[in-house]
């Protein structure tokens, strides 16, 4: 989640791209066709996961059958992490995750091996005098998840830390608006050395800029990084998703992923399915982003604003080849 828009959508969370019939229950496996790139773009599980509320994030267990995501209140006072399981070809009605529901919790990320779930929260932290968003972790136990633990002063500061993402090697990538950054929000990396996180390092000029960068997704092998940035000259809208490749330890200049992933609205919260076949992200695109071709009736208007695709934020997925093809990777 991107903190420069936290006041609007958690500081930071298709009419022309993906027409979804209001009230239709779509199976998780169904996709709609996008003509711009010949790839398939779909709102994810509309009516169950993507609804008329604000949903963001998509973090899957390694088997792809358990999903953690975030839902927030209309005025951004509370974020709650929810969990849903795949039963047959349908996702179950979400329930509140066992470690969430009381504080502002969002941005869940499950480690590649499934043993840990990282998230951002403003819950009280040991030794801190004020409430701000820190990165926390729960560990898999025989009975579920452990009690949440704050990652501590080596990672968290009196500023905001959010959107954790972890590689196979345990390296932690995250966003922060801490002092010393290049813009209003930067992306940092902390390597796991002998079971402890090292001092976070700013990812530098190829990733961070005078603009806002956040929501980093690191691939398990750390070969590429996808993140959100606002107001770059090549941006398509409110906030766009960018990709940078790791070439022998150096990041390539970040490239806008373009349409159909990015739109005139805010596009953020990147992640991949565990099998690497699908790219997931959150978008605030909605039916009113473009001029309507004819007037809506009152009943039609109510249906639109109370359904998925109303512009509050929904989760989308696209074939991962749309990402790799856009970079030549």
TITI-16057 format. One record per residue (C-alpha): residue number from 0; chain; x, y, z. Coordinates in Angstrom, 1 decimal. Layout:
// residues N
+-----+-------+--------+--------+--------+
|  nr | kette |   east |  north |     up |
+-----+-------+--------+--------+--------+
| NUM |     A |      X |      Y |      Z |
...
+-----+-------+--------+--------+--------+
***
This chain:
// residues 329
+-----+-------+--------+--------+--------+
|  nr | kette |   east |  north |     up |
+-----+-------+--------+--------+--------+
|   0 |     A |    0.0 |    0.0 |    0.0 |
|   1 |     A |    1.3 |    3.4 |   -0.9 |
|   2 |     A |    1.5 |    6.0 |    1.9 |
|   3 |     A |    1.4 |    9.2 |   -0.2 |
|   4 |     A |   -2.2 |    8.3 |   -0.6 |
|   5 |     A |   -2.9 |    6.9 |    2.9 |
|   6 |     A |   -5.3 |    9.8 |    3.5 |
|   7 |     A |   -7.1 |    8.9 |    0.3 |
|   8 |     A |   -6.6 |    5.2 |    0.1 |
|   9 |     A |   -4.5 |    3.9 |    2.9 |
|  10 |     A |   -1.7 |    6.6 |    2.3 |
|  11 |     A |   -1.2 |    4.4 |    0.3 |
|  12 |     A |   -5.7 |    1.3 |   -2.2 |
|  13 |     A |  -13.1 |   -1.3 |  -16.3 |
|  14 |     A |  -15.4 |    0.0 |  -18.0 |
|  15 |     A |  -13.4 |    0.1 |  -21.3 |
|  16 |     A |  -11.0 |   -2.7 |  -20.3 |
|  17 |     A |  -13.1 |   -5.3 |  -18.5 |
|  18 |     A |  -16.9 |   -5.1 |  -18.6 |
|  19 |     A |  -18.3 |   -7.1 |  -15.7 |
|  20 |     A |  -22.0 |   -7.9 |  -15.5 |
|  21 |     A |  -23.2 |   -6.5 |  -12.2 |
|  22 |     A |  -24.5 |   -9.1 |   -9.8 |
|  23 |     A |  -22.8 |  -11.9 |  -11.8 |
|  24 |     A |  -20.9 |  -14.5 |   -9.8 |
|  25 |     A |  -17.8 |  -15.4 |  -11.8 |
|  26 |     A |  -15.8 |  -18.5 |  -11.2 |
|  27 |     A |  -12.2 |  -17.9 |  -10.1 |
|  28 |     A |  -11.0 |  -19.5 |  -13.3 |
|  29 |     A |  -13.0 |  -17.3 |  -15.7 |
|  30 |     A |  -11.2 |  -14.5 |  -17.5 |
|  31 |     A |  -12.3 |  -11.8 |  -19.8 |
|  32 |     A |  -10.4 |  -11.0 |  -23.0 |
|  33 |     A |   -8.4 |   -7.8 |  -23.5 |
|  34 |     A |   -7.7 |   -6.7 |  -27.1 |
|  35 |     A |   -4.9 |   -4.2 |  -26.3 |
|  36 |     A |   -2.2 |   -6.9 |  -25.9 |
|  37 |     A |   -3.9 |  -10.2 |  -26.7 |
|  38 |     A |   -3.6 |  -11.2 |  -23.0 |
|  39 |     A |   -6.4 |  -12.0 |  -20.6 |
|  40 |     A |   -7.3 |   -9.5 |  -18.0 |
|  41 |     A |   -9.9 |  -10.2 |  -15.3 |
|  42 |     A |  -11.4 |   -8.8 |  -12.1 |
|  43 |     A |  -10.6 |  -11.5 |   -9.6 |
|  44 |     A |  -13.6 |  -13.5 |   -8.1 |
|  45 |     A |  -16.1 |  -10.6 |   -8.4 |
|  46 |     A |  -18.9 |  -10.8 |   -5.8 |
|  47 |     A |  -16.8 |  -12.8 |   -3.4 |
|  48 |     A |  -13.3 |  -11.3 |   -3.2 |
|  49 |     A |  -13.8 |   -8.2 |   -5.3 |
|  50 |     A |  -17.0 |   -6.5 |   -4.2 |
|  51 |     A |  -18.5 |   -3.1 |   -4.0 |
|  52 |     A |  -16.1 |   -2.4 |   -1.0 |
|  53 |     A |  -12.5 |   -1.4 |   -1.2 |
|  54 |     A |  -10.3 |   -4.6 |   -1.5 |
|  55 |     A |   -6.5 |   -4.7 |   -2.0 |
|  56 |     A |   -3.6 |   -7.1 |   -1.9 |
|  57 |     A |   -3.6 |  -10.7 |   -3.0 |
|  58 |     A |   -1.2 |  -13.0 |   -1.0 |
|  59 |     A |   -1.5 |  -16.7 |   -1.7 |
|  60 |     A |   -0.3 |  -19.7 |    0.3 |
|  61 |     A |    2.2 |  -21.8 |   -1.7 |
|  62 |     A |   -0.4 |  -24.3 |   -2.9 |
|  63 |     A |   -2.5 |  -21.4 |   -4.3 |
|  64 |     A |   -5.6 |  -22.5 |   -2.4 |
|  65 |     A |   -5.6 |  -20.0 |    0.4 |
|  66 |     A |   -5.8 |  -16.2 |   -0.2 |
|  67 |     A |   -5.1 |  -13.4 |    2.2 |
|  68 |     A |   -6.2 |   -9.9 |    1.2 |
|  69 |     A |   -7.3 |   -6.6 |    2.8 |
|  70 |     A |  -10.6 |   -4.8 |    3.0 |
|  71 |     A |  -10.9 |   -1.3 |    4.4 |
|  72 |     A |  -13.6 |    1.0 |    5.8 |
|  73 |     A |  -14.9 |    3.8 |    3.5 |
|  74 |     A |  -13.1 |    6.5 |    5.4 |
|  75 |     A |   -9.9 |    4.6 |    5.9 |
|  76 |     A |  -10.1 |    4.3 |    9.6 |
|  77 |     A |   -9.6 |    0.6 |    9.7 |
|  78 |     A |   -7.9 |   -2.0 |    7.4 |
|  79 |     A |   -8.6 |   -5.7 |    8.1 |
|  80 |     A |   -6.8 |   -8.7 |    6.7 |
|  81 |     A |   -9.2 |  -11.4 |    5.4 |
|  82 |     A |   -8.7 |  -15.0 |    4.3 |
|  83 |     A |  -10.6 |  -17.1 |    1.8 |
|  84 |     A |  -10.0 |  -20.7 |    0.6 |
|  85 |     A |  -10.5 |  -22.3 |   -2.8 |
|  86 |     A |  -13.2 |  -25.0 |   -2.7 |
|  87 |     A |  -13.5 |  -26.7 |   -6.0 |
|  88 |     A |  -13.4 |  -23.8 |   -8.5 |
|  89 |     A |  -14.9 |  -21.2 |   -6.2 |
|  90 |     A |  -13.4 |  -19.0 |   -3.4 |
|  91 |     A |  -15.2 |  -19.3 |    0.0 |
|  92 |     A |  -16.8 |  -16.4 |    1.8 |
|  93 |     A |  -14.0 |  -14.5 |    3.4 |
|  94 |     A |  -13.4 |  -14.5 |    7.2 |
|  95 |     A |  -11.2 |  -12.2 |    9.3 |
|  96 |     A |   -7.7 |  -13.6 |    9.7 |
|  97 |     A |   -7.0 |  -14.9 |   13.2 |
|  98 |     A |   -4.4 |  -12.2 |   13.9 |
|  99 |     A |   -6.4 |   -9.3 |   12.5 |
| 100 |     A |   -9.7 |   -7.4 |   13.1 |
| 101 |     A |   -8.8 |   -5.0 |   15.9 |
| 102 |     A |   -6.1 |   -2.7 |   14.5 |
| 103 |     A |   -5.2 |   -1.3 |   11.1 |
| 104 |     A |   -3.7 |   -4.3 |    9.3 |
| 105 |     A |   -2.9 |   -4.5 |    5.6 |
| 106 |     A |   -0.4 |   -5.6 |    3.0 |
| 107 |     A |   -0.2 |   -9.3 |    3.8 |
| 108 |     A |    2.7 |  -11.3 |    2.1 |
| 109 |     A |    3.4 |  -15.0 |    2.6 |
| 110 |     A |    7.0 |  -16.1 |    2.4 |
| 111 |     A |    7.7 |  -18.4 |   -0.6 |
| 112 |     A |    7.9 |  -21.5 |    1.7 |
| 113 |     A |    4.7 |  -20.6 |    3.4 |
| 114 |     A |    6.3 |  -20.5 |    6.9 |
| 115 |     A |    5.7 |  -16.8 |    7.6 |
| 116 |     A |    3.2 |  -14.1 |    6.8 |
| 117 |     A |    4.4 |  -10.5 |    6.9 |
| 118 |     A |    2.0 |   -7.5 |    7.1 |
| 119 |     A |    1.9 |   -3.9 |    8.1 |
| 120 |     A |    0.0 |   -2.7 |   11.2 |
| 121 |     A |   -0.5 |    0.3 |   13.4 |
| 122 |     A |   -1.0 |   -1.9 |   16.5 |
| 123 |     A |    0.9 |   -0.9 |   19.6 |
| 124 |     A |    4.6 |   -1.9 |   19.4 |
| 125 |     A |    7.0 |   -2.5 |   22.2 |
| 126 |     A |    9.1 |    0.6 |   23.1 |
| 127 |     A |    7.3 |    2.9 |   20.7 |
| 128 |     A |    5.7 |    6.1 |   21.9 |
| 129 |     A |    3.3 |    6.7 |   19.0 |
| 130 |     A |    1.2 |    4.6 |   16.7 |
| 131 |     A |    2.5 |    4.3 |   13.2 |
| 132 |     A |    2.6 |    1.6 |   10.6 |
| 133 |     A |    5.3 |   -1.0 |   11.2 |
| 134 |     A |    6.1 |   -4.4 |    9.6 |
| 135 |     A |    5.0 |   -7.4 |   11.7 |
| 136 |     A |    5.2 |  -11.1 |   11.1 |
| 137 |     A |    3.3 |  -14.3 |   12.2 |
| 138 |     A |    4.9 |  -17.7 |   11.9 |
| 139 |     A |    3.1 |  -20.9 |   10.9 |
| 140 |     A |    2.4 |  -23.3 |   13.8 |
| 141 |     A |    0.5 |  -26.6 |   14.1 |
| 142 |     A |   -2.5 |  -24.6 |   15.3 |
| 143 |     A |   -2.4 |  -21.8 |   12.7 |
| 144 |     A |   -0.4 |  -18.6 |   13.1 |
| 145 |     A |    1.7 |  -17.4 |   16.0 |
| 146 |     A |    1.2 |  -14.2 |   17.9 |
| 147 |     A |    2.2 |  -11.2 |   15.7 |
| 148 |     A |    5.8 |  -10.0 |   16.3 |
| 149 |     A |    7.2 |   -6.6 |   15.4 |
| 150 |     A |   10.3 |   -6.8 |   13.3 |
| 151 |     A |   12.1 |   -4.4 |   15.5 |
| 152 |     A |   14.1 |   -1.2 |   15.3 |
| 153 |     A |   16.5 |   -2.4 |   12.6 |
| 154 |     A |   13.5 |   -2.4 |   10.2 |
| 155 |     A |   10.8 |   -0.2 |   11.8 |
| 156 |     A |   11.2 |    3.5 |   12.6 |
| 157 |     A |    9.0 |    6.4 |   13.9 |
| 158 |     A |    8.0 |    6.8 |   10.2 |
| 159 |     A |    5.8 |    4.5 |    8.2 |
| 160 |     A |    6.9 |    1.1 |    7.0 |
| 161 |     A |    4.6 |   -1.0 |    4.9 |
| 162 |     A |    4.2 |   -3.5 |    1.9 |
| 163 |     A |    6.7 |   -6.2 |    2.9 |
| 164 |     A |    7.9 |   -8.7 |    0.3 |
| 165 |     A |   10.3 |  -11.5 |    0.9 |
| 166 |     A |   12.5 |  -13.6 |   -1.5 |
| 167 |     A |   13.6 |  -17.2 |   -1.3 |
| 168 |     A |   16.8 |  -16.1 |    0.5 |
| 169 |     A |   14.7 |  -14.3 |    3.2 |
| 170 |     A |   15.7 |  -10.8 |    1.9 |
| 171 |     A |   13.0 |   -8.3 |    2.9 |
| 172 |     A |   11.9 |   -5.5 |    0.6 |
| 173 |     A |    9.5 |   -2.8 |    1.9 |
| 174 |     A |    8.4 |    0.8 |    1.6 |
| 175 |     A |    9.1 |    3.6 |    4.0 |
| 176 |     A |    8.8 |    7.4 |    4.1 |
| 177 |     A |   11.7 |    7.6 |    6.6 |
| 178 |     A |   14.2 |   10.4 |    6.6 |
| 179 |     A |   17.0 |   10.3 |    4.1 |
| 180 |     A |   14.9 |    9.0 |    1.2 |
| 181 |     A |   14.9 |   10.4 |   -2.3 |
| 182 |     A |   11.2 |   11.3 |   -2.4 |
| 183 |     A |    8.1 |   11.2 |   -0.3 |
| 184 |     A |    8.4 |    7.4 |   -0.2 |
| 185 |     A |   11.2 |    5.0 |   -1.1 |
| 186 |     A |   11.8 |    1.3 |   -1.4 |
| 187 |     A |   14.4 |   -0.4 |    0.8 |
| 188 |     A |   16.0 |   -3.9 |    1.1 |
| 189 |     A |   17.2 |   -5.7 |    4.2 |
| 190 |     A |   19.2 |   -9.0 |    3.8 |
| 191 |     A |   18.7 |  -11.8 |    6.3 |
| 192 |     A |   22.1 |  -12.6 |    7.8 |
| 193 |     A |   22.4 |  -15.4 |   10.4 |
| 194 |     A |   18.7 |  -15.1 |   11.2 |
| 195 |     A |   18.8 |  -11.3 |   11.6 |
| 196 |     A |   17.8 |   -8.5 |    9.3 |
| 197 |     A |   20.7 |   -6.2 |    8.3 |
| 198 |     A |   20.5 |   -2.4 |    8.1 |
| 199 |     A |   18.1 |   -1.5 |    5.3 |
| 200 |     A |   19.6 |   -0.1 |    2.2 |
| 201 |     A |   17.8 |    2.3 |   -0.2 |
| 202 |     A |   17.5 |    0.7 |   -3.6 |
| 203 |     A |   18.9 |    3.7 |   -5.4 |
| 204 |     A |   18.3 |    5.9 |   -8.4 |
| 205 |     A |   17.1 |    3.2 |  -10.8 |
| 206 |     A |   14.2 |    2.4 |   -8.5 |
| 207 |     A |   13.6 |    5.5 |   -6.3 |
| 208 |     A |   13.2 |    9.0 |   -7.5 |
| 209 |     A |   11.9 |   12.5 |   -6.4 |
| 210 |     A |    8.4 |   11.0 |   -6.9 |
| 211 |     A |    6.7 |    8.5 |   -4.6 |
| 212 |     A |    7.7 |    4.8 |   -4.8 |
| 213 |     A |    6.1 |    2.0 |   -2.8 |
| 214 |     A |    4.4 |   -1.4 |   -2.9 |
| 215 |     A |    7.4 |   -3.5 |   -3.9 |
| 216 |     A |    6.9 |   -7.1 |   -5.1 |
| 217 |     A |   10.2 |   -9.0 |   -5.3 |
| 218 |     A |   10.3 |  -12.2 |   -7.3 |
| 219 |     A |   11.4 |  -15.3 |   -5.2 |
| 220 |     A |   14.8 |  -15.4 |   -7.0 |
| 221 |     A |   15.1 |  -11.6 |   -6.9 |
| 222 |     A |   15.4 |  -11.4 |  -10.7 |
| 223 |     A |   12.8 |   -8.6 |  -11.0 |
| 224 |     A |   11.0 |   -6.0 |   -8.9 |
| 225 |     A |    7.6 |   -4.6 |   -9.5 |
| 226 |     A |    6.4 |   -1.5 |   -7.6 |
| 227 |     A |    4.1 |    1.5 |   -7.7 |
| 228 |     A |    5.0 |    5.1 |   -8.4 |
| 229 |     A |    3.0 |    8.3 |   -8.6 |
| 230 |     A |    3.3 |   11.3 |  -11.0 |
| 231 |     A |    6.2 |   10.1 |  -13.1 |
| 232 |     A |    6.3 |   11.8 |  -16.5 |
| 233 |     A |    5.5 |    8.5 |  -18.3 |
| 234 |     A |    2.6 |    7.7 |  -15.9 |
| 235 |     A |   -0.9 |    6.9 |  -17.3 |
| 236 |     A |   -2.9 |    7.9 |  -14.3 |
| 237 |     A |   -3.1 |    8.3 |  -10.6 |
| 238 |     A |   -0.4 |    5.8 |   -9.9 |
| 239 |     A |    1.2 |    3.2 |  -12.1 |
| 240 |     A |    3.0 |   -0.1 |  -11.8 |
| 241 |     A |    6.7 |   -0.3 |  -12.9 |
| 242 |     A |    9.2 |   -3.2 |  -13.3 |
| 243 |     A |   13.0 |   -3.3 |  -12.9 |
| 244 |     A |   15.2 |   -6.3 |  -13.7 |
| 245 |     A |   18.1 |   -7.4 |  -11.6 |
| 246 |     A |   21.2 |   -7.6 |  -14.0 |
| 247 |     A |   24.2 |   -9.0 |  -12.1 |
| 248 |     A |   23.2 |   -7.2 |   -9.0 |
| 249 |     A |   22.3 |   -4.0 |  -10.6 |
| 250 |     A |   18.7 |   -2.8 |  -11.2 |
| 251 |     A |   17.7 |   -1.7 |  -14.7 |
| 252 |     A |   15.9 |    1.6 |  -15.2 |
| 253 |     A |   12.3 |    1.1 |  -14.2 |
| 254 |     A |    9.8 |    0.6 |  -17.0 |
| 255 |     A |    6.1 |    1.4 |  -16.9 |
| 256 |     A |    4.1 |   -1.8 |  -17.4 |
| 257 |     A |    1.7 |    0.0 |  -19.7 |
| 258 |     A |   -1.9 |   -1.0 |  -20.6 |
| 259 |     A |   -3.9 |   -3.1 |  -19.8 |
| 260 |     A |   -2.2 |   -3.3 |  -16.4 |
| 261 |     A |   -2.0 |    0.4 |  -15.8 |
| 262 |     A |   -5.0 |    2.7 |  -16.4 |
| 263 |     A |   -6.1 |    6.3 |  -15.8 |
| 264 |     A |   -6.8 |    5.3 |  -12.1 |
| 265 |     A |   -4.6 |    4.1 |   -9.3 |
| 266 |     A |   -2.9 |    0.7 |  -10.0 |
| 267 |     A |   -0.9 |   -0.7 |   -7.1 |
| 268 |     A |   -0.3 |   -3.7 |   -4.8 |
| 269 |     A |    1.5 |   -6.1 |   -7.2 |
| 270 |     A |    2.0 |   -9.8 |   -6.5 |
| 271 |     A |    2.3 |  -13.1 |   -8.4 |
| 272 |     A |    0.5 |  -16.4 |   -8.0 |
| 273 |     A |    2.8 |  -19.1 |   -6.4 |
| 274 |     A |    3.2 |  -21.0 |   -9.7 |
| 275 |     A |    4.2 |  -17.8 |  -11.5 |
| 276 |     A |    1.4 |  -18.0 |  -14.0 |
| 277 |     A |   -0.6 |  -15.0 |  -13.0 |
| 278 |     A |    0.2 |  -11.4 |  -12.0 |
| 279 |     A |   -2.2 |   -9.9 |   -9.5 |
| 280 |     A |   -2.7 |   -6.2 |   -8.7 |
| 281 |     A |   -5.2 |   -3.8 |   -7.2 |
| 282 |     A |   -6.9 |   -1.1 |   -9.3 |
| 283 |     A |   -9.3 |    1.7 |   -8.6 |
| 284 |     A |  -10.5 |    1.8 |  -12.2 |
| 285 |     A |  -14.2 |    2.0 |  -12.5 |
| 286 |     A |  -17.3 |    2.4 |  -14.7 |
| 287 |     A |  -17.2 |    6.2 |  -14.4 |
| 288 |     A |  -13.6 |    6.6 |  -15.6 |
| 289 |     A |  -14.9 |    7.2 |  -19.1 |
| 290 |     A |  -17.7 |    9.2 |  -20.5 |
| 291 |     A |  -20.9 |    7.1 |  -20.5 |
| 292 |     A |  -22.5 |    6.5 |  -23.9 |
| 293 |     A |  -26.0 |    7.1 |  -22.5 |
| 294 |     A |  -27.7 |    8.3 |  -19.3 |
| 295 |     A |  -28.1 |    5.8 |  -16.5 |
| 296 |     A |  -31.4 |    5.2 |  -14.8 |
| 297 |     A |  -31.5 |    5.5 |  -11.0 |
| 298 |     A |  -31.6 |    1.7 |  -10.7 |
| 299 |     A |  -28.7 |    1.3 |  -13.0 |
| 300 |     A |  -26.7 |    3.9 |  -11.2 |
| 301 |     A |  -27.3 |    2.2 |   -7.8 |
| 302 |     A |  -26.2 |   -1.1 |   -9.3 |
| 303 |     A |  -23.0 |    0.4 |  -10.6 |
| 304 |     A |  -21.9 |    2.2 |   -7.4 |
| 305 |     A |  -22.7 |   -0.7 |   -5.2 |
| 306 |     A |  -21.0 |   -3.4 |   -7.2 |
| 307 |     A |  -17.4 |   -4.4 |   -8.2 |
| 308 |     A |  -15.9 |   -1.9 |  -10.6 |
| 309 |     A |  -17.3 |    1.1 |   -8.8 |
| 310 |     A |  -13.9 |    2.7 |   -8.5 |
| 311 |     A |  -13.3 |    2.0 |   -4.8 |
| 312 |     A |  -10.7 |   -0.7 |   -5.6 |
| 313 |     A |  -10.8 |   -4.3 |   -6.8 |
| 314 |     A |   -8.3 |   -7.1 |   -7.3 |
| 315 |     A |   -7.4 |   -8.0 |  -10.9 |
| 316 |     A |   -5.3 |  -10.7 |  -12.5 |
| 317 |     A |   -3.6 |  -11.1 |  -15.8 |
| 318 |     A |   -1.5 |  -13.8 |  -17.5 |
| 319 |     A |    2.1 |  -13.3 |  -16.3 |
| 320 |     A |    3.3 |  -13.4 |  -19.9 |
| 321 |     A |    1.9 |   -9.9 |  -20.2 |
| 322 |     A |    4.5 |   -8.8 |  -17.7 |
| 323 |     A |    7.5 |  -10.7 |  -19.1 |
| 324 |     A |    6.6 |   -9.9 |  -22.7 |
| 325 |     A |    6.5 |   -6.2 |  -21.9 |
| 326 |     A |   10.1 |   -6.3 |  -20.7 |
| 327 |     A |   11.6 |   -8.9 |  -23.1 |
| 328 |     A |   12.4 |  -11.0 |  -20.0 |
+-----+-------+--------+--------+--------+
***
